[in-house]
């Protein structure tokens, strides 16, 4: 069984509050990857509340984004998301619930490979890839660099190198 984890492909990270031209530039690749993927597709969704600016993250990144229910919080309409898709709302960079879900899925059905794509390479993609590696150290984990974008091109490259050092395959 193969699993594709689509991390935080939300409007605020693509072309709204924290958007970048690099994020806009991967949307077609991500949509194509989802459409052609032969396996299970799971999504994460950065989710904050209206008190975001008073949180630890908000104090370090004082830009309101991904406020639950807002347009910026929604997964991009350019991406195919099945009506019954598994979506993990996460209040921070990595999702423990995602790790636990994948661990159970592996026990129940056996996972051969997990591929991680999305935004931002240097924050939530790397956090979730490493978290998944901690939960499933014997499962092959890959990140498709052509379906990821970082806060900056330099931090994107640095995150890919860090993941390689942690035995996560970087493709694309």
ABEGO torsion letter per residue (X at the ends): XBBBBBBGBBAAAAABAABBAAAAAAAAAAAAAAAABBEBBBBBBBBBBAAAAABAAAAABBBBBGBBGBAAABBBAABBBBAABBBBBBABABBAAAAAAAAAAAAAAEBABBBBBEOBAABAAAAAAAAAAAABAABBBBBBAAABBBABAAAAAAAAAAAAAAGBBBBX
